[in-house]
Amino acid sequence: RLGWWGFANQTSEFSVIPAGGNGVSAAPLGLQLFGKNAGSMAAAAKLRFDVWDIEATELLESSSWYFLLTGGLRYAHISQDYAAVLASGAGTPLAALASGHNFNGAGPTVSVTGKRPIGQTNLYVFGSARGSVLFGNAKQTAVLGSTDAYACADAVVPEAEFEIGLGYHRTMGRGRFFAQAGLIGDVWYE
């Protein structure tokens, strides 16, 4: 089977810096805004995941349980951007910091999904677990005024997913229709 999932999130924050206070940004690659006597700071961040799986599957059935075992290859592109601006009390920009990093990698993935019918209905409960280890390249850039910083390295990124939920299925001829709703947890290390 071939699968894809994506995630994208964007957020921004604005803060007024009290008189005599300091505004401090994140410090990608050691570059940081430090605004003594600045009037305000604005920051924005974007995060995006694109994940592809290609897997072989094996379905095991007993009288009340269904287990789907998979193994294959996972590819992921992960990117994150960050920007911060310090401004004077009158709103004039004083300094800006821009940063971005991304990871592209591929590696083995395995998963197991278990389903159990609820009574004699077409409803069922399910749970799944997946583990992957991705090998790839990570790049990061940061710019503060006229100062540029850059880093590039080979990276190994372990990843784990867990899901639990409810589903509905109905057999239609030789096919099976199903719909599921669940909670998922995803952990990407490093």
C-alpha positions, 0 to 999 in steps of 0.5 A: 500500500502507498500512504501519505499524510501532511501537517502544516501549522503557522503562528505569530506572536506580538509583544509590547516591551515595557519601558526599560525591559528587554526583548529576546528572540530564539537563538538559531545557530547562536544568532539572537535579537536582544532589544534593550529599550525596544518598544515591541517584538513580533515573531512568526513560525511555520512548521510543515511535514510531508510523509510518504510510506510504501509498505507490504501488508499481511492481514491476520484474522482470528474469531474476534481480532484482526491484525494488520502487519506492515513493513516498508519504506518511509520518506519525510520532508520536514521544514520549519521557518522562524522570523522575529522583528524588534521595533522602536516605540514608534513602530520603526523596525530596529533589527530582524532575524530570519531562520529556517531548517529542513530535513529530508530522509528515508528509512525502514518503517514497521507497524501493527494495527489491531481491530476488535468488533464491538458486539455483533455490530459493524463498529469496532475499536482499533489501535496501532503503533508504528516505528521508523528510522530515517536517514537523511540530511538536515540543513539550517540557515539564520540571518541577522542583519549582515550576519549569515550562519549555515549548518548542514549535517547527516542526520538519523531521525527515529520516529514513533506513532500511536493511534487509538479510536473507533471505526465502522465497516461494511462489506460491499461485494468483494470490497469493504468500506470503512471510516475511522476516527481516532487520536494519534500521537507522533514523536520525532526525535532530534 
